[in-house]
Amino acid sequence: MRRQYLSPTSSVSGSGELGGPAYLPRGQAHPGCAHCDAPLRPFLRLELPKSAQAPAQVLSVLMCAGHNEIPCFEPWRQLPPAYWDQAEGHWRAYLVEAGTGHESEGPACLQRQPMAWTAEPAADADGCIAVGGEPQWLQDPEAFTCACGAPMHFVAQVSDSYRFAQTPEAPEQPDGPYADGYVLFLGNEVYIFACSARCDPRAVWITVQN
């Protein structure tokens, strides 16, 4: 898939959504934070189109509203078994084949914003969400191998300090740069990878740079 960008749209049937329901594997309960037990908040949902290599899939990224720390920097080139359970516990990500999962709302703290594919990021945007193509690294490139032995392939990138607009009643995010919005992982550049063999819908890994 060539590199594309997500931009806000007025359509209700876009290619993704910010702040909307997560798409979880069938039978998966809505995950909670390992540190405070609060239900994780869905930040991002991307509907990835079908390709010759894979059926249509839906990526969901969730994080705790009260815990905004970065993912770990364990020196794992090959990720350990069940690595999705060995992260910090304040975030989760899933890549689920379309039509096989279920939507899960979670507590609302972000404004819902449908998104659509564009060839270029919005001209007036302070940051962007890119999907496909090659990651644009701020530091040295990173590569990962899934515990199953398959390479982890790049899925999406969220630019540093990308602001997710919050609802009026939502509390201010701890350690965030905005009084009226949330960021992922302290506002670092976020890189999302998934197992190329799709061994498990939880086989998604996130790394950050700044």
Rosetta blueprint (number, residue, H / E / L):
1 M L
2 R L
3 R L
4 Q E
5 Y E
6 L E
7 S E
8 P E
9 T L
10 S L
11 S L
12 V L
13 S L
14 G L
15 S L
16 G E
17 E E
18 L E
19 G L
20 G L
21 P L
22 A E
23 Y E
24 L E
25 P E
26 R L
27 G L
28 Q L
29 A L
30 H L
31 P L
32 G E
33 C L
34 A L
35 H L
36 C L
37 D L
38 A L
39 P E
40 L L
41 R E
42 P E
43 F E
44 L E
45 R E
46 L E
47 E E
48 L E
49 P L
50 K L
51 S L
52 A L
53 Q L
54 A L
55 P L
56 A L
57 Q E
58 V E
59 L E
60 S E
61 V E
62 L E
63 M E
64 C L
65 A L
66 G L
67 H L
68 N L
69 E L
70 I L
71 P L
72 C L
73 F L
74 E L
75 P L
76 W L
77 R L
78 Q E
79 L L
80 P L
81 P L
82 A L
83 Y H
84 W H
85 D H
86 Q L
87 A L
88 E L
89 G L
90 H L
91 W E
92 R E
93 A E
94 Y E
95 L E
96 V E
97 E E
98 A L
99 G L
100 T L
101 G E
102 H E
103 E E
104 S E
105 E L
106 G L
107 P L
108 A L
109 C L
110 L E
111 Q L
112 R L
113 Q E
114 P E
115 M E
116 A E
117 W E
118 T E
119 A L
120 E L
121 P L
122 A L
123 A L
124 D L
125 A L
126 D L
127 G L
128 C L
129 I E
130 A E
131 V E
132 G L
133 G L
134 E L
135 P L
136 Q L
137 W L
138 L L
139 Q L
140 D L
141 P L
142 E L
143 A L
144 F L
145 T E
146 C L
147 A L
148 C L
149 G L
150 A L
151 P E
152 M E
153 H E
154 F E
155 V E
156 A E
157 Q E
158 V E
159 S L
160 D L
161 S L
162 Y L
163 R L
164 F E
165 A E
166 Q E
167 T L
168 P L
169 E L
170 A L
171 P L
172 E L
173 Q L
174 P L
175 D L
176 G L
177 P L
178 Y L
179 A L
180 D L
181 G E
182 Y E
183 V L
184 L L
185 F H
186 L H
187 G H
188 N L
189 E E
190 V E
191 Y E
192 I E
193 F E
194 A E
195 C E
196 S L
197 A L
198 R L
199 C L
200 D L
201 P L
202 R L
203 A L
204 V E
205 W E
206 I E
207 T E
208 V E
209 Q E
210 N L
